[in-house]
Amino acid sequence: GIRAGDLVKKACEASGGSGGGKPDSAMGGIKDPQLLGAAFKSAAQFIKEKLG
């Protein structure tokens, strides 16, 4: 499975932010809203890699 904390951390790091959490809940933030697309793209790639 995919841990929520790992997913949020990966997404936020791709856009210059930070995040993390537990397996079933997570929180994160990014500094530049214009990088939100990069965060979503990173999250999608992370999910694809994990689910293969």
Secondary structure by P-SEA (a helix, b strand, c coil): cccaaaaaaaaaaaacccccccccccccccccccaaaaaaaaaaaaaaaaac
